[in-house]
């Protein structure tokens, strides 16, 4: 990580809480998020790559990256999970992410998408005690002899 400053200007018409605008930085491979934090395209693309190939959660990626920053004695610590998640979603909203998968009937943008839950999941911190998968069978579960 590198400590840096960017020049920003006040926006006279914006009611957004930051009320400033700054450089795009895209031409130097940097994503300027809210004029407060910058992330390299390389780092954000790295998360996209590991997420789509190994279902790596944000928390795991941030923890691993934070350890790399510590090991390399970075002058700035790596950001929080919440901050990285927000920046990554803002970055990917600007990217043309085309997987090439397309339904022959619905086309590229179907009304309903069914995900397997492997890549798209939620934090284990959100689990409630006793939460079980819907396919779990109990002795008291209804039985359908026709199946």
C-alpha positions as MATLAB code, in Angstrom:
seq = 'XXXXXXXXXXXXXXXXXXXXXXXXXXXXXXXXXXXXXXXXXXXXXXXXXXXXXXXXXXXXXXXXXXXXXXXXXXXXXXXXXXXXXXXXXXXXXXXXXXXXXXXXXXXXXXXXXXXXXXXXXXXXXXXXXXXXXXXXXXXXXXXXXXX';
ca = [
       0.000    0.000    0.000;
       1.058    3.542   -0.618;
      -0.055    6.591    1.296;
      -1.156    9.279   -1.132;
      -3.352   12.319   -1.469;
      -5.538   13.350   -4.368;
      -6.888   16.745   -5.235;
     -10.652   17.125   -4.935;
     -13.017   20.017   -5.595;
     -16.308   20.927   -3.969;
     -19.398   20.124   -6.014;
     -21.867   23.004   -6.061;
     -24.861   20.944   -7.198;
     -24.353   17.600   -5.452;
     -26.297   16.740   -2.336;
     -24.310   13.559   -1.723;
     -22.721   13.358    1.705;
     -19.186   13.570    0.295;
     -20.019   16.670   -1.839;
     -16.705   16.545   -3.680;
     -15.414   15.220   -6.945;
     -11.960   14.008   -7.810;
      -9.956   12.312  -10.537;
     -11.065    9.097  -12.189;
      -7.582    7.461  -11.968;
      -8.729    4.673  -14.314;
      -5.941    5.451  -16.772;
      -3.355    4.553  -14.101;
      -5.160    1.370  -13.000;
      -6.587    2.800   -9.796;
     -10.222    2.806   -8.674;
     -10.981    6.022   -6.770;
     -13.768    5.124   -4.357;
     -15.611    8.124   -2.891;
     -12.443   10.252   -3.139;
     -11.376    8.682    0.149;
      -9.908    5.320   -0.763;
      -8.078    4.016   -3.784;
      -7.771    0.387   -4.827;
      -5.741   -0.939   -7.721;
      -7.672   -2.610  -10.495;
      -5.265   -5.515  -10.021;
      -6.416   -6.084   -6.418;
     -10.127   -5.765   -7.224;
      -9.783   -8.038  -10.256;
      -7.865  -10.502   -8.095;
     -10.872  -10.803   -5.778;
     -13.193  -11.267   -8.758;
     -10.904  -14.020  -10.009;
     -10.703  -15.936   -6.704;
     -14.413  -15.428   -6.013;
     -15.452  -16.879   -9.350;
     -13.031  -19.812   -9.213;
     -13.031  -20.832   -5.556;
     -16.017  -19.132   -3.914;
     -13.788  -17.110   -1.580;
     -15.861  -14.972    0.822;
     -14.981  -11.294    1.312;
     -13.875  -11.940    4.900;
     -11.355  -14.599    3.858;
      -9.911  -12.468    1.070;
      -9.594   -9.404    3.306;
      -7.954  -11.454    6.076;
      -5.447  -12.994    3.655;
      -4.689   -9.608    2.086;
      -4.331   -7.970    5.500;
      -1.750  -10.630    6.426;
       0.180   -9.887    3.218;
       0.187   -6.178    4.092;
       1.534   -6.957    7.568;
       4.189   -9.333    6.226;
       5.384   -6.738    3.707;
       5.410   -4.017    6.405;
       2.975   -1.842    4.512;
       2.889    1.774    5.731;
      -0.911    1.617    5.646;
      -3.076   -1.229    6.947;
      -5.509   -2.978    4.631;
      -9.106   -1.788    4.834;
     -12.045   -3.341    6.667;
     -14.277   -6.045    5.210;
     -17.164   -3.571    4.932;
     -15.012   -1.044    3.088;
     -13.567   -3.609    0.661;
     -17.008   -5.082   -0.012;
     -18.443   -1.644   -0.818;
     -15.512   -0.754   -3.068;
     -15.630   -4.095   -4.899;
     -19.364   -3.809   -5.624;
     -18.885   -0.214   -6.828;
     -15.992   -1.354   -9.044;
     -17.842   -4.324  -10.515;
     -20.879   -2.152  -11.245;
     -18.641   -0.355  -13.755;
     -17.228   -3.535  -15.310;
     -18.582   -5.391  -18.340;
     -18.789   -8.789  -16.629;
     -19.979  -11.156  -19.323;
     -19.641  -14.839  -18.528;
     -20.878  -15.931  -21.928;
     -23.678  -17.961  -20.325;
     -27.060  -17.322  -21.864;
     -30.445  -19.023  -21.785;
     -31.638  -20.032  -25.251;
     -35.177  -18.915  -24.336;
     -34.718  -15.952  -21.947;
     -31.532  -14.503  -23.434;
     -28.784  -12.799  -21.442;
     -31.020  -11.217  -18.817;
     -33.650  -13.655  -17.479;
     -36.286  -12.426  -15.033;
     -35.367  -15.141  -12.524;
     -31.921  -16.504  -11.702;
     -31.453  -19.576   -9.526;
     -28.052  -19.661   -7.820;
     -26.490  -22.726   -6.269;
     -25.496  -20.867   -3.109;
     -21.832  -21.746   -3.432;
     -20.599  -18.435   -4.825;
     -23.502  -16.357   -3.596;
     -23.919  -16.849    0.111;
     -24.011  -14.867    3.299;
     -21.719  -14.500    6.263;
     -21.634  -17.250    8.878;
     -22.107  -14.455   11.425;
     -25.676  -14.157   10.119;
     -26.551  -17.770   10.910;
     -29.013  -18.308   13.722;
     -28.463  -21.223   16.046;
     -30.311  -24.273   14.809;
     -30.492  -23.131   11.173;
     -30.545  -26.240    8.989;
     -30.676  -26.787    5.245;
     -34.186  -27.302    3.836;
     -33.198  -30.792    2.661;
     -32.432  -32.087    6.166;
     -34.631  -35.117    6.935;
     -36.022  -35.795   10.422;
     -37.952  -38.793   11.771;
     -40.987  -36.502   11.896;
     -40.559  -35.358    8.265;
     -43.521  -36.118    5.982;
     -42.949  -39.103    3.716;
     -44.112  -39.337    0.147;
     -44.163  -42.966   -0.938;
     -44.760  -41.975   -4.567;
     -41.281  -40.461   -4.837;
];
